[in-house]
Amino acid sequence: MTGPVRHPPFGRFVAAGHQAGRLLVQPRMGFAGVRVMRDGLLAVRASGVPAIGTVTLDSYTRVGQFDEAARAVARGLDLNGFPIVTHGADRTARMLHGVVADDFPVQVRHGSAQPERIFRTMLAAGLTATEGGPVSYCLPYSRIPLRTATASWTRATRLLAEHPDECHLESFGGCMLGQLCPPSLLIAISVLECLFFVEHGMRSVSASYAQQTHPQQDAEALGALRRLCAEHLSGVDWHVVLYTYMGLFPRTPEGAKRLLRESARLAVRTGTERMIVKTVAEAHRIPTIEENVQALRIAHEAAASEPAGTSESEMDTGIHEQASALVGEVLGCAPTVARALPLAFEKGLLDVPYCLHPDNDNRTRSVVGPDGRLEWWNTGRMPLPAAVRVHREPLSHRRLLDDLDYQRRRFDQPVPA
């Protein structure tokens, strides 16, 4: 039997990379087979760029259908990720032996609203870094009540916090639905989930933000996120992670590469410590190992060519004010974050546009404005500043479809000579 792998704390590894002036890049890679998953991690480690490994789990495991995952593995069927509970802790530890090292940590990415069994298996295999959150992994991916997910995440977070090794937990809150969620709400949910983690004992967290539709707006948003983390997470190890655009991806290889390069340059300009990449295959299928490694190299090269900037944009269109107002209102509605999060959605203090989960108010709407900025169209019952413009007329289906396709059109069109 192979013992669990050990590596330096995830947060400290990221901090060391940032202090050395390196943007750490990371794929969203996951394969069903133990051998191919190991090969993928080894390829990322040998990519020649400062990278972090990823074990992304399959859809059956994410929703707790462990028997279905086991049947698929037994029949030799392909899955869209690594079924960690099915393979078990010992087999996973053997897969990671000789892969995880002082200069190569691995994070588990899962998508589960009820992650206790995933966390137990992960910890038993020696992996101590993962991500998600009670809101960000419930509303988009589950139909269970938000209160049920919050209770489950309370237990799961305590598993990490009570582990003898320092664990790291990243909020996925900055990626709600992938697109058409204005920056202020993404920031608020990410900060609130980090506060939830800290409330349950975590000492190392990261706040996420997904690239949206306008580079300057994204720079302002990342600056606002960093300010709010500094205000609310003092005494805790934290960093910021940027995701390459999570919505409809360009269909052409060149368009996909341009979008990836833009996100890497954004990360460097804003002082972001870690970045999750996407590949040229994103619009078509699950990417191969080679395409994942290619994406890491493209992002690294773009980052290396961009002069490092400050952590904040000079622009101020009110994103920090909006996000701060949302965080303050939610924290004020209950004595704990665990109680406040479900209550905030019940009261409409938080409301994700176009999210159909039963616990989401679904009164808010957003649009891509004429200059490409993501704007509120209707703020529902959310306590946003009065300066935020609210439209009363309904949005057309054509406008919504055009907005969803905005980045794809923008990057797939030929670049003028």
C-alpha positions in Angstrom: 0.0 0.0 0.0 1.3 3.4 -0.9 1.0 6.1 1.8 -0.7 9.4 1.1 1.3 12.0 -0.8 2.5 15.1 1.0 3.5 18.5 -0.3 4.0 22.1 1.0 0.8 24.0 1.8 -0.9 25.2 -1.4 -1.4 28.8 -0.3 2.3 29.2 0.6 3.3 27.7 -2.7 1.2 30.2 -4.6 2.6 33.1 -2.4 6.1 32.0 -3.2 5.4 32.0 -6.9 3.9 35.4 -6.8 6.8 36.9 -4.8 9.1 35.5 -7.5 7.1 37.3 -10.1 5.5 34.2 -11.6 1.9 33.9 -12.7 0.9 30.3 -11.8 -1.2 28.7 -14.5 -3.5 25.7 -14.1 -5.6 23.5 -16.4 -9.1 22.3 -15.7 -8.0 18.8 -16.6 -9.6 15.5 -15.6 -9.7 12.0 -17.0 -11.4 8.8 -15.9 -8.5 6.4 -16.0 -5.8 6.3 -13.4 -3.0 5.9 -16.0 -4.2 8.7 -18.3 -4.8 11.0 -15.3 -1.3 10.4 -14.1 0.1 11.0 -17.6 -1.8 14.3 -17.8 -0.4 15.5 -14.5 3.2 14.4 -15.5 2.8 16.3 -18.8 1.7 19.5 -16.9 4.6 19.1 -14.5 7.0 18.7 -17.5 5.5 21.6 -19.4 8.3 24.0 -18.7 6.1 26.7 -17.2 5.2 27.5 -13.5 2.0 25.3 -13.2 -0.3 23.6 -10.7 -1.8 20.2 -11.4 -5.5 19.6 -11.4 -7.6 16.5 -10.9 -11.1 17.4 -12.1 -13.9 15.0 -11.1 -16.6 13.4 -13.3 -20.3 14.3 -13.4 -21.5 11.2 -11.6 -19.2 11.8 -8.7 -20.1 15.5 -8.6 -23.8 14.7 -7.9 -23.1 11.8 -5.6 -24.0 9.0 -8.0 -21.1 6.9 -6.9 -22.7 3.6 -8.0 -23.1 5.0 -11.5 -19.5 6.0 -11.6 -18.4 2.6 -10.4 -20.5 0.9 -13.1 -19.0 3.1 -15.8 -15.5 2.3 -14.6 -16.2 -1.5 -14.4 -17.6 -1.4 -18.0 -14.6 0.6 -19.3 -16.8 3.6 -20.3 -15.2 7.0 -20.6 -16.2 9.7 -18.1 -15.7 13.5 -18.2 -13.4 13.4 -15.2 -11.7 11.4 -12.5 -14.0 9.3 -10.3 -12.0 9.7 -7.1 -14.5 8.0 -4.7 -14.7 5.0 -7.1 -11.0 4.7 -7.4 -10.5 5.2 -3.7 -7.9 6.8 -1.6 -5.2 4.2 -2.0 -5.4 3.9 -5.7 -5.4 7.7 -6.0 -2.4 8.0 -3.8 -0.5 5.5 -6.0 -1.5 7.5 -9.0 0.0 10.6 -7.4 3.2 8.9 -6.1 6.2 10.5 -7.9 4.0 13.2 -9.4 3.2 15.6 -6.5 6.4 17.4 -5.4 7.6 20.5 -3.6 7.4 22.4 -6.8 4.2 20.8 -8.1 1.0 20.8 -5.9 -2.3 19.3 -7.2 -5.8 20.7 -6.6 -9.0 18.7 -6.7 -11.9 20.4 -8.7 -15.2 18.7 -8.3 -18.5 20.7 -8.8 -20.4 19.1 -5.9 -23.1 20.6 -3.7 -22.5 17.9 -1.1 -18.8 17.1 -1.1 -18.2 15.3 2.1 -17.3 11.9 0.6 -15.1 13.6 -2.0 -13.2 15.5 0.7 -12.7 12.4 2.8 -11.3 10.4 -0.1 -9.1 13.3 -1.2 -7.7 13.9 2.3 -7.0 10.1 2.7 -5.0 10.2 -0.5 -3.0 13.1 0.8 -4.5 15.9 -1.3 -5.2 19.1 0.7 -6.3 21.7 -1.9 -9.8 21.9 -3.5 -12.5 24.4 -4.3 -16.2 25.2 -4.6 -18.6 26.6 -2.1 -22.2 26.3 -0.7 -23.6 28.8 -3.2 -21.4 28.5 -6.2 -21.7 24.7 -6.3 -25.3 24.5 -5.5 -27.2 27.1 -7.6 -25.7 26.4 -11.0 -25.2 22.6 -10.7 -27.8 21.2 -8.3 -31.5 21.3 -7.5 -31.1 20.6 -3.8 -32.2 23.4 -1.4 -29.5 25.9 -0.6 -29.9 25.3 3.1 -29.1 21.6 2.5 -26.0 22.5 0.5 -24.9 25.0 3.2 -25.2 22.4 5.9 -23.3 19.9 3.8 -20.5 22.5 3.1 -20.4 23.3 6.8 -19.5 19.6 7.5 -17.2 19.4 4.6 -15.3 22.6 5.4 -14.7 21.4 8.9 -13.2 18.2 7.6 -10.6 20.3 5.9 -10.1 22.7 8.8 -9.6 19.9 11.3 -7.1 18.0 9.1 -3.6 18.0 10.6 -2.1 19.3 7.4 -2.9 22.9 6.3 -5.7 22.7 3.6 -6.7 25.2 1.0 -10.2 26.0 -0.2 -10.9 28.2 -3.2 -14.3 29.9 -3.7 -15.9 29.3 -7.1 -18.2 32.2 -6.4 -16.6 34.4 -9.0 -17.7 32.1 -11.8 -21.5 32.0 -11.2 -23.1 30.6 -14.4 -20.0 31.4 -16.3 -21.3 34.5 -18.0 -23.7 37.4 -17.9 -23.3 37.8 -14.1 -22.1 41.4 -13.4 -18.8 41.8 -11.6 -20.1 43.2 -8.3 -22.2 40.1 -7.7 -19.4 37.7 -8.6 -17.1 39.5 -6.2 -19.7 39.6 -3.4 -20.4 35.9 -3.6 -16.7 35.0 -3.8 -15.8 37.1 -0.7 -18.9 35.8 1.2 -17.9 32.1 0.5 -14.3 32.8 1.7 -15.8 34.3 4.9 -17.9 31.1 5.2 -14.8 29.0 4.9 -12.9 31.1 7.5 -16.0 30.9 9.8 -15.6 27.1 9.8 -11.9 27.1 10.6 -10.1 27.5 7.2 -6.9 29.6 7.4 -5.9 29.4 3.7 -8.4 30.5 1.0 -8.6 32.0 -2.4 -11.2 34.2 -4.1 -12.1 33.7 -7.7 -13.2 35.9 -10.6 -14.0 34.8 -14.1 -13.0 37.0 -17.0 -16.0 38.8 -18.5 -16.5 40.9 -21.6 -14.5 44.1 -21.2 -10.8 44.2 -20.2 -10.9 47.5 -18.3 -14.0 46.5 -16.4 -12.4 43.2 -15.5 -9.3 45.1 -14.2 -11.5 47.2 -12.0 -13.3 44.2 -10.8 -10.1 42.3 -9.8 -9.0 45.4 -8.0 -12.3 45.6 -6.1 -12.1 41.9 -5.2 -8.6 42.4 -3.8 -9.7 45.4 -1.8 -12.6 43.5 -0.2 -10.4 40.5 0.6 -7.9 42.8 2.3 -10.8 44.4 4.3 -12.5 41.1 5.3 -9.8 38.4 5.4 -7.1 40.0 7.5 -5.1 37.4 9.4 -5.9 34.7 6.8 -3.7 33.4 4.0 -5.5 34.4 0.8 -4.9 35.0 -2.9 -6.9 35.8 -6.1 -7.4 33.4 -9.0 -8.6 34.4 -12.4 -10.5 32.1 -14.8 -10.2 32.5 -18.5 -13.7 33.3 -19.9 -16.2 30.7 -18.8 -19.0 31.4 -21.3 -19.4 30.4 -25.0 -15.8 30.0 -26.3 -14.5 31.0 -29.7 -14.8 28.2 -32.3 -11.7 29.0 -34.2 -8.3 28.0 -32.8 -6.9 31.5 -33.3 -9.9 33.1 -31.6 -9.5 30.8 -28.6 -5.8 31.6 -28.4 -6.5 35.4 -28.6 -9.0 35.1 -25.7 -6.6 33.1 -23.6 -3.8 35.6 -24.2 -6.0 38.4 -23.2 -6.9 36.7 -19.9 -3.2 36.1 -19.1 -2.3 39.7 -19.8 -5.2 40.8 -17.6 -3.9 38.6 -14.8 -0.4 40.1 -14.9 -1.7 43.7 -15.1 -3.8 43.2 -12.0 -1.3 41.3 -9.8 -3.3 38.1 -9.9 -1.5 35.2 -8.4 -3.1 32.2 -10.1 -4.9 31.6 -13.4 -7.2 28.8 -14.7 -6.8 28.4 -18.5 -9.0 27.1 -21.3 -8.0 25.4 -24.5 -8.5 25.7 -28.2 -10.9 22.7 -28.0 -13.2 24.3 -25.4 -16.0 25.0 -27.8 -16.0 21.5 -29.3 -15.1 18.7 -26.8 -13.0 17.6 -23.8 -9.5 18.7 -24.5 -6.6 16.3 -24.8 -3.5 16.3 -22.6 -1.5 18.0 -25.4 -4.1 20.7 -25.8 -4.1 21.4 -22.0 -0.3 21.7 -22.0 -0.5 24.0 -25.1 -2.9 26.3 -23.3 -0.6 26.6 -20.3 2.3 27.5 -22.6 0.3 30.1 -24.5 -0.9 31.7 -21.2 2.7 31.7 -19.8 4.1 33.3 -22.9 1.5 36.0 -23.0 2.0 36.7 -19.3 5.8 36.9 -19.7 5.4 39.5 -22.4 3.1 41.8 -20.3 4.6 44.3 -17.9 3.5 43.8 -14.4 1.0 46.4 -13.2 -0.6 47.5 -10.0 -3.3 45.4 -8.3 -6.0 48.0 -9.1 -7.4 49.7 -12.1 -7.4 53.5 -12.2 -11.1 53.3 -13.3 -13.9 53.5 -10.8 -17.4 52.8 -12.2 -18.8 51.7 -8.8 -18.0 48.0 -8.8 -16.3 48.1 -5.4 -19.2 50.2 -3.9 -21.8 47.7 -5.3 -19.9 44.6 -4.1 -19.2 46.1 -0.7 -22.9 47.0 -0.3 -24.0 43.5 -1.1 -21.4 41.9 1.3 -22.4 44.3 4.1 -26.2 43.7 3.7 -25.7 39.9 3.7 -23.5 39.9 6.7 -26.0 42.1 8.5 -29.0 39.8 8.1 -27.8 37.0 10.4 -25.2 36.4 13.1 -23.2 33.8 11.0 -22.3 33.6 7.3 -23.8 30.0 7.2 -27.2 31.4 8.3 -26.9 34.6 6.2 -26.2 33.0 2.8 -29.5 31.1 2.4 -31.5 33.9 4.0 -29.9 36.4 1.6 -31.2 34.5 -1.4 -34.7 34.1 0.2 -34.9 37.8 0.7 -33.5 38.6 -2.7 -30.4 40.4 -1.3 -28.4 38.1 -3.6 -30.0 37.2 -7.0 -28.1 35.6 -9.8 -29.3 36.6 -13.3 -30.9 33.8 -15.4 -30.3 31.2 -12.7 -33.2 28.8 -12.5 -32.5 27.2 -9.1 -35.7 27.3 -7.0 -34.0 29.2 -4.2 -32.8 32.0 -6.5 -35.2 35.0 -6.9 -34.4 35.2 -10.6 -35.6 38.8 -10.9 -32.3 40.3 -11.9 -31.2 40.7 -15.5 -28.0 41.9 -17.1 -26.8 42.9 -20.6 -23.6 43.6 -22.5 -23.6 47.3 -23.1 -22.7 49.1 -26.3 -19.0 49.3 -25.3 -18.8 45.7 -24.2 -19.2 46.2 -20.5 -21.5 43.9 -18.5 -24.2 46.0 -17.0 -27.2 45.6 -14.7 -30.6 45.7 -16.6 -32.7 45.0 -13.6 -31.4 44.6 -10.0 -34.5 42.9 -8.6 -34.6 43.3 -4.8 -30.8 43.5 -4.4 -29.7 46.4 -2.2 -27.5 48.1 -4.8 -26.7 51.8 -4.8 -29.4 54.0 -6.3 -27.0 55.1 -9.1 -27.3 51.7 -10.7 -29.7 52.1 -13.6 -32.8 49.8 -13.7 -34.8 49.2 -16.8 -38.5 48.2 -16.5 -39.0 46.8 -20.0 -38.3 43.1 -20.5 -35.3 41.9 -22.4 -35.8 40.2 -25.8 -34.7 36.7 -26.5 -32.6 38.0 -29.4 -30.8 40.4 -27.1 -30.0 37.6 -24.7 -28.7 35.3 -27.4 -26.6 38.0 -28.9 -25.1 38.8 -25.4 -24.3 35.1 -24.8 -22.5 35.0 -28.1 -20.6 38.3 -27.6 -17.1 37.0 -26.8 -17.3 34.2 -29.5 -18.1 36.8 -32.2 -15.6 39.2 -30.9 -12.6 36.8 -31.0 -13.6 34.7 -34.0 -13.7 37.6 -36.4 -10.5 38.1 -38.4 -8.0 40.6 -37.0 -7.6 43.6 -39.3 -4.2 43.6 -41.1 
